Every structure is written in structure tokens, then in C-alpha cells.
Amino acid sequence: MSAPSRPTPAQTARLRTGGEHLRFANKLLKSSDVAYGQGFLDEQEESLTLMSAATGLAWEKLPQCFERALKPAEKAKFLALLERRVFERVPTAYLVGEAWLGGLRFRVDERVIVPRSYFVELIPEAIPRWLPPVEQVKRVADVCTGSGCLAVLLAKRFPQAKVDATDLSAPALAVAKLNVADHGETKRIKLHETDTMTALLGGPKFDLILSNPPYEPEGIYRRLPAEFKKEPKNSLVSGKDGLDVIRKLLAQATELLQPHGVLVIEVGGLRDAMHQAWPKLPMLWLPTADGLDCVVLMQAADLRAALAKSPRAGRGR
Ligand SMILES: C[S@@+](CC[C@H](N)C(=O)[O-])C[C@H]1O[C@@H](n2cnc3c(N)ncnc32)[C@H](O)[C@@H]1O
């Protein structure tokens, strides 16, 4: 699809109400190359989000502007955001400075990937089923925390737990710090600038280690749509085969899990690659609503047995 041309002043001058602006935006987004999947499903969700930012109206109050004329400042802001989305391919979440996950608001900007993990489906019910009763879960890790969104969801789900959240990127951790504070979790969530779980080795062991690591192979990254390349590359890519961080994580988790503990990792398209890399390791694929089932759960005893027998696969870089 070729990019549409920029709207002319004559075209935009004709737009009056919020509803007219939204219909115009939907049409422009539809006729463009923009890709979805960074926290929004389609053009409707994106244009409503831009309208919310332009008018200052919360989503549920947006109908208030559907039939009224936009004020000049609202119109100018909406059209400027829309142009940046369509012609500069800036993700909507960066344009508005926030993203929502699990009903919670998180600050985001170019320092972090836009939150969109399958873990939002799995943290409430599926993962706790593999653990002791929620109030007995004392230590949880979120490896590769980015904006800190999953660390916050974990802290809310396991109210007695201390959460260690790691990331290699200091700029990402600066955003995570803001989100941890916004959600009142500075006492329970500790942020660590470290490679995978290196800074935690030798410390207390975990009931649960969870990670949404970078998992795209280098070759796939080159073919990603432009807006995905606006996210930090090290949020997405992990070496030639996508497994670099996961390899290290499996080895470290083997050491850092309690005997009853579990490791849960979102792996994207690497399901087959995981089985090839660790053929003896039992892997349970947790079902997700879209049927992709790309989150794997592994138990401590299985990790120990499989990685001890297969030193090559478990070796860190
Ligand atoms: C896919 S993002 C996930 C962010 C967040 N957990 C989420 O679900 O939105 C991966 C994160 O891993 C971080 N990262 C990349 N390599 C890492 C490594 N070796 N050790 C720790 N963090 C790493 C990136 O900086 C990025 O913030």
C-alpha cells in the first residue's frame, strides 16, 4: 500500500465536530501503511486515543465531543498528532505518553517498548495455579521489565511478595521508576540495572520468575513495520536466533528458583526453537485468547534435570 498524501488545509478546514475529525482520521489511517499491535487493535482505538489526548476528555467522556465543534486548539492538536502517527509512523502510545495494561495506566516514551504482553491474561489466574497460595508467595522476579508494567501487575497480584525487576537499559529503568512510584509500589518493587538476573545471583531464591524478554531474531527485525523500529531495538531483538536472553535466563533461573518455583517466559514465534534448543526440558504452553499460546511455563526440578544434562544449552554467554 502506498502512503496517502498529507491532508490539505482545505480538507481539514471542512471538519467541524469531533465525530467528523474521527471519521477523517479513521479513513486516513485505513488508507495508510500504519501497523497496529502496539497496545491498540485498530484505527478506531488509535483515533479515539488521539482525540482523548487532544481534547483532554477521558475515553468514556469522548462522546461529549462527537457532535460539538472542536475548539481551534483541540483541532490543531488532533491533526498534528494524526500527521505524526501516519507520516512519521510514531506509535500512538508515544504520542500520548501512556499505555494501559490490565486496567492500569503506565507512562511510556521512546525509552521503553509499548506494553502489550500476553502476561496480562495469565497473571490473574493461570500462573498462580502453579504456585503456593497467593499470600505465601514471597519473592517474584520480572526479568526484562522495560516500563515496569509487569512488575506492577505482579505486585498487585501477589500482595505479600517482594518483586525484583531487572533490565539492562538504564533509560528504561528510569521510566519503570516513575511507574512503580505512580502505582505506590516503591517499597516492594526493587529495580536492578543488570544483564538478565546477574545481580540477583547468590541472593534469595524465587517462587516465580517471569519474563517478557526480547525474542525477535535479527533477521525478522529488519522486516518489522516502521513504528516497531521506533521502539528500542534491544526490547525486541535478541541475537541471531532470538534466544540469547532466554538462554541466559534458563541457566540463571535454574540456580535462582525455589524447589517449588516456576519460570514463565513469553517467547513469541520461538516455540519450535525452544523445543529444539532444550529437547529434554518439559515445557507447558499456557493457552492465550488468540490461540498463539506462546508463553511457556517450566518447573524448577525439570530445569535442573534438563540443564544439568545439557551444559551446552544452559551455558550463559
Ligand atoms: C520485550 S521488552 C519487555 C518490557 C516489559 N516487560 C513489557 O512486557 O512491556 C524487553 C526488555 O528487555 C530489556 N533487555 C534486553 N536485553 C536484556 C538483558 N540482557 N538483560 C535484561 N534486560 C534486557 C530491554 O531493555 C527491554 O526493556
The ligand as an ORCA input file, in Angstrom:
! r2SCAN-3c Opt
* xyz 0 1
  C      10.058     -7.027     25.283
  S      10.665     -5.777     26.367
  C       9.612     -6.136     27.731
  C       9.291     -4.975     28.611
  C       8.169     -5.247     29.611
  N       8.444     -6.401     30.442
  C       6.844     -5.406     28.888
  O       6.298     -6.522     28.881
  O       6.338     -4.422     28.348
  C      12.229     -6.405     26.788
  C      13.073     -5.591     27.763
  O      14.275     -6.334     27.994
  C      15.353     -5.464     28.153
  N      16.569     -6.252     27.896
  C      17.147     -6.569     26.718
  N      18.213     -7.358     26.911
  C      18.312     -7.549     28.246
  C      19.216     -8.288     29.085
  N      20.220     -8.982     28.566
  N      19.018     -8.254     30.414
  C      17.992     -7.541     30.948
  N      17.122     -6.833     30.213
  C      17.273     -6.845     28.880
  C      15.071     -4.336     27.180
  O      15.778     -3.184     27.606
  C      13.533     -4.224     27.293
  O      13.197     -3.255     28.253
*
